[in-house]
Amino acid sequence: MNHRFLAALSCYGLLGLAAAVTLNRLPRDLVWLLLAAMAVKTWIALKRSA
């Protein structure tokens, strides 16, 4: 695994955790959806570069 990939996923996880603690239901769900899309995009970029 690439260190940059792991760092990106860790950041997405921390942002998701922060959203879970601080936001209400709808904004939290939107943030989680955005973070999930970014994680998938990051994973696809990793697979294309390999």
C-alpha positions as CSV (number, residue, x, y, z in Angstrom):
1,M,0.0,0.0,0.0
2,N,1.1,3.5,-0.8
3,H,1.8,5.8,2.3
4,R,-0.1,8.7,0.6
5,F,-3.1,6.4,0.1
6,L,-3.1,5.4,3.8
7,A,-2.7,9.0,4.9
8,A,-5.6,10.1,2.7
9,L,-7.9,7.4,4.1
10,S,-6.8,8.2,7.6
11,C,-7.7,11.9,7.0
12,Y,-11.1,10.9,5.6
13,G,-11.7,8.8,8.6
14,L,-10.8,11.6,11.0
15,L,-13.0,14.0,9.2
16,G,-15.9,11.5,9.3
17,L,-15.4,11.0,13.0
18,A,-15.3,14.8,13.6
19,A,-18.6,15.0,11.6
20,A,-20.2,12.3,13.7
21,V,-19.3,14.2,16.9
22,T,-20.2,17.7,15.8
23,L,-23.0,17.6,13.2
24,N,-26.7,16.7,13.2
25,R,-28.1,13.9,11.0
26,L,-28.5,15.5,7.6
27,P,-25.3,17.5,7.4
28,R,-23.4,14.5,8.9
29,D,-24.8,12.2,6.3
30,L,-23.9,14.5,3.5
31,V,-20.3,14.8,4.8
32,W,-20.1,11.1,5.1
33,L,-21.4,10.7,1.5
34,L,-18.8,13.2,0.2
35,L,-16.0,11.5,2.1
36,A,-17.0,8.1,0.8
37,A,-17.0,9.4,-2.7
38,M,-13.5,10.9,-2.2
39,A,-12.3,7.6,-0.7
40,V,-13.5,5.7,-3.7
41,K,-12.0,8.2,-6.1
42,T,-8.7,7.9,-4.2
43,W,-8.8,4.1,-4.4
44,I,-9.5,4.2,-8.1
45,A,-6.5,6.5,-8.7
46,L,-4.3,4.1,-6.7
47,K,-5.4,1.2,-8.8
48,R,-4.9,3.1,-12.1
49,S,-1.3,4.1,-11.1
50,A,-0.3,0.5,-10.1
